[in-house]
Amino acid sequence: MDRSDPGAPEAVALLDALSDALGAITGDSGRASFDPDDVRGERACFVLARGCDGRALGCGALRPLGDDIAEIKRMYAAPGSAGVGSALLAWLEAEAARLGYRALWLETRLVNTRAVRFYEGRGYARIANYGKYAGNAQAVCLAKQLV
């Protein structure tokens, strides 16, 4: 995994691909829920997953929600890149723990069943919708304790 800036050309290309995929699945690109500055801080990060050839195949980010909780943002693995999503998530979990977070939260759309299954299969459990997702019947929020 390589730490990167979400404004870097490779990152922008992956974020655009994610937005296109989310738009096709959910009808919403998710762009309005992501502020690149949120993942540029001291207890935040944006990371790229690379293939053996050095090509960026996926991305993910952490942003602080509080002293003990970070939020996973903009997780994406390019089609045909088996294992990249799991590797990204494992790296983000380890990095969150290293940064002192005790839990990770995230949001996805209920209609995005593949993402919901992906996270639930890796130990994430549904929680009450938080923040801007509270009261949104289309959203599902998930959490995982790190310690």
C-alpha positions as a Markdown table, in Angstrom:
| # | Residue | x | y | z |
|---|---|---|---|---|
| 1 | Met | 0.0 | 0.0 | 0.0 |
| 2 | Asp | 1.2 | 3.5 | -0.8 |
| 3 | Arg | 0.0 | 6.6 | 1.1 |
| 4 | Ser | -1.1 | 9.1 | -1.5 |
| 5 | Asp | -3.0 | 12.3 | -1.9 |
| 6 | Pro | -6.6 | 12.1 | -3.1 |
| 7 | Gly | -5.8 | 14.8 | -5.6 |
| 8 | Ala | -3.0 | 12.8 | -7.3 |
| 9 | Pro | -3.9 | 11.7 | -10.9 |
| 10 | Glu | -4.0 | 8.0 | -10.1 |
| 11 | Ala | -6.2 | 8.6 | -7.1 |
| 12 | Val | -8.5 | 10.8 | -9.1 |
| 13 | Ala | -8.9 | 8.1 | -11.7 |
| 14 | Leu | -9.8 | 5.5 | -9.1 |
| 15 | Leu | -12.2 | 7.9 | -7.3 |
| 16 | Asp | -13.9 | 8.7 | -10.6 |
| 17 | Ala | -14.2 | 5.0 | -11.3 |
| 18 | Leu | -15.7 | 4.5 | -7.8 |
| 19 | Ser | -18.2 | 7.3 | -8.4 |
| 20 | Asp | -19.3 | 5.9 | -11.7 |
| 21 | Ala | -19.7 | 2.4 | -10.2 |
| 22 | Leu | -21.7 | 3.8 | -7.2 |
| 23 | Gly | -23.9 | 5.9 | -9.5 |
| 24 | Ala | -24.7 | 2.8 | -11.5 |
| 25 | Ile | -25.5 | 0.7 | -8.4 |
| 26 | Thr | -27.2 | 3.3 | -6.2 |
| 27 | Gly | -28.1 | 6.3 | -8.3 |
| 28 | Asp | -25.7 | 8.4 | -6.2 |
| 29 | Ser | -22.0 | 8.8 | -7.0 |
| 30 | Gly | -21.1 | 9.5 | -3.3 |
| 31 | Arg | -19.0 | 12.5 | -4.3 |
| 32 | Ala | -20.9 | 14.8 | -2.0 |
| 33 | Ser | -20.0 | 12.6 | 1.0 |
| 34 | Phe | -16.2 | 12.9 | 0.5 |
| 35 | Asp | -14.1 | 15.9 | 1.2 |
| 36 | Pro | -10.4 | 15.2 | 0.3 |
| 37 | Asp | -9.2 | 17.5 | 3.0 |
| 38 | Asp | -10.8 | 15.2 | 5.6 |
| 39 | Val | -8.2 | 12.5 | 4.8 |
| 40 | Arg | -5.2 | 14.8 | 4.7 |
| 41 | Gly | -4.9 | 15.4 | 8.4 |
| 42 | Glu | -2.6 | 14.0 | 11.1 |
| 43 | Arg | -4.9 | 11.1 | 12.1 |
| 44 | Ala | -6.2 | 10.5 | 8.6 |
| 45 | Cys | -4.9 | 8.9 | 5.4 |
| 46 | Phe | -5.6 | 8.1 | 1.8 |
| 47 | Val | -3.9 | 5.0 | 0.4 |
| 48 | Leu | -3.5 | 3.3 | -3.0 |
| 49 | Ala | -3.2 | -0.5 | -3.5 |
| 50 | Arg | -0.9 | -1.4 | -6.3 |
| 51 | Gly | -0.5 | -4.5 | -8.4 |
| 52 | Cys | 2.8 | -6.3 | -9.1 |
| 53 | Asp | 3.3 | -4.0 | -12.1 |
| 54 | Gly | 2.9 | -0.9 | -9.9 |
| 55 | Arg | -0.4 | 0.1 | -11.4 |
| 56 | Ala | -3.0 | 1.5 | -8.9 |
| 57 | Leu | -5.8 | -1.0 | -8.5 |
| 58 | Gly | -7.7 | 0.3 | -5.5 |
| 59 | Cys | -8.0 | 3.0 | -2.9 |
| 60 | Gly | -9.4 | 3.7 | 0.5 |
| 61 | Ala | -9.2 | 6.3 | 3.2 |
| 62 | Leu | -9.6 | 7.0 | 6.9 |
| 63 | Arg | -11.0 | 10.2 | 8.5 |
| 64 | Pro | -11.4 | 10.9 | 12.1 |
| 65 | Leu | -14.9 | 10.9 | 13.6 |
| 66 | Gly | -13.8 | 11.3 | 17.2 |
| 67 | Asp | -10.9 | 10.5 | 19.5 |
| 68 | Asp | -11.6 | 6.7 | 19.3 |
| 69 | Ile | -13.5 | 6.3 | 16.0 |
| 70 | Ala | -12.4 | 6.7 | 12.4 |
| 71 | Glu | -14.6 | 6.4 | 9.3 |
| 72 | Ile | -13.6 | 4.4 | 6.2 |
| 73 | Lys | -14.2 | 6.4 | 3.1 |
| 74 | Arg | -14.0 | 5.8 | -0.7 |
| 75 | Met | -13.0 | 2.1 | -0.6 |
| 76 | Tyr | -12.7 | 0.8 | -4.1 |
| 77 | Ala | -11.0 | -2.1 | -5.9 |
| 78 | Ala | -10.9 | -2.1 | -9.7 |
| 79 | Pro | -12.9 | -5.0 | -11.4 |
| 80 | Gly | -10.8 | -8.0 | -11.8 |
| 81 | Ser | -8.4 | -7.2 | -8.9 |
| 82 | Ala | -9.3 | -10.1 | -6.7 |
| 83 | Gly | -8.1 | -9.7 | -3.1 |
| 84 | Val | -7.4 | -6.0 | -3.4 |
| 85 | Gly | -10.4 | -4.9 | -1.4 |
| 86 | Ser | -9.6 | -7.3 | 1.4 |
| 87 | Ala | -6.0 | -6.2 | 1.5 |
| 88 | Leu | -7.0 | -2.5 | 1.5 |
| 89 | Leu | -9.4 | -3.1 | 4.4 |
| 90 | Ala | -6.9 | -5.0 | 6.4 |
| 91 | Trp | -4.3 | -2.2 | 5.9 |
| 92 | Leu | -6.8 | 0.5 | 6.9 |
| 93 | Glu | -7.8 | -1.5 | 10.0 |
| 94 | Ala | -4.1 | -1.9 | 11.0 |
| 95 | Glu | -3.4 | 1.8 | 10.3 |
| 96 | Ala | -6.4 | 2.9 | 12.3 |
| 97 | Ala | -5.3 | 0.8 | 15.3 |
| 98 | Arg | -1.7 | 2.3 | 14.9 |
| 99 | Leu | -3.2 | 5.8 | 15.0 |
| 100 | Gly | -5.0 | 5.0 | 18.2 |
| 101 | Tyr | -8.6 | 4.4 | 17.0 |
| 102 | Arg | -10.6 | 1.7 | 18.8 |
| 103 | Ala | -13.3 | 1.4 | 16.1 |
| 104 | Leu | -14.0 | 1.9 | 12.5 |
| 105 | Trp | -17.4 | 3.0 | 11.1 |
| 106 | Leu | -18.6 | 3.3 | 7.5 |
| 107 | Glu | -21.7 | 3.8 | 5.4 |
| 108 | Thr | -22.9 | 2.2 | 2.2 |
| 109 | Arg | -26.2 | 1.9 | 0.6 |
| 110 | Leu | -28.5 | -1.0 | 1.3 |
| 111 | Val | -28.9 | -1.6 | -2.4 |
| 112 | Asn | -25.2 | -2.2 | -2.6 |
| 113 | Thr | -25.5 | -5.7 | -1.4 |
| 114 | Arg | -22.1 | -6.7 | -2.5 |
| 115 | Ala | -20.5 | -4.1 | -0.3 |
| 116 | Val | -22.7 | -4.9 | 2.6 |
| 117 | Arg | -21.8 | -8.6 | 2.4 |
| 118 | Phe | -18.1 | -7.7 | 1.9 |
| 119 | Tyr | -18.0 | -5.7 | 5.2 |
| 120 | Glu | -20.2 | -8.1 | 7.2 |
| 121 | Gly | -18.0 | -11.0 | 6.1 |
| 122 | Arg | -15.0 | -9.2 | 7.6 |
| 123 | Gly | -16.5 | -8.6 | 11.0 |
| 124 | Tyr | -18.4 | -5.4 | 10.5 |
| 125 | Ala | -21.8 | -5.2 | 12.2 |
| 126 | Arg | -24.8 | -2.9 | 11.5 |
| 127 | Ile | -25.2 | 0.1 | 13.8 |
| 128 | Ala | -27.7 | 2.9 | 14.0 |
| 129 | Asn | -27.2 | 5.3 | 11.1 |
| 130 | Tyr | -24.9 | 8.2 | 12.3 |
| 131 | Gly | -24.3 | 11.8 | 11.3 |
| 132 | Lys | -25.7 | 12.8 | 7.9 |
| 133 | Tyr | -26.9 | 9.2 | 7.4 |
| 134 | Ala | -29.3 | 9.3 | 10.4 |
| 135 | Gly | -32.9 | 8.9 | 9.1 |
| 136 | Asn | -31.8 | 7.8 | 5.6 |
| 137 | Ala | -33.6 | 4.6 | 4.9 |
| 138 | Gln | -31.3 | 3.9 | 1.9 |
| 139 | Ala | -28.2 | 3.9 | 4.0 |
| 140 | Val | -26.7 | 1.2 | 6.2 |
| 141 | Cys | -24.0 | 2.0 | 8.7 |
| 142 | Leu | -21.5 | -0.6 | 9.9 |
| 143 | Ala | -18.8 | -0.7 | 12.6 |
| 144 | Lys | -16.0 | -2.9 | 13.8 |
| 145 | Gln | -14.2 | -2.8 | 17.1 |
| 146 | Leu | -10.4 | -2.8 | 16.7 |
| 147 | Val | -9.4 | -3.7 | 20.3 |
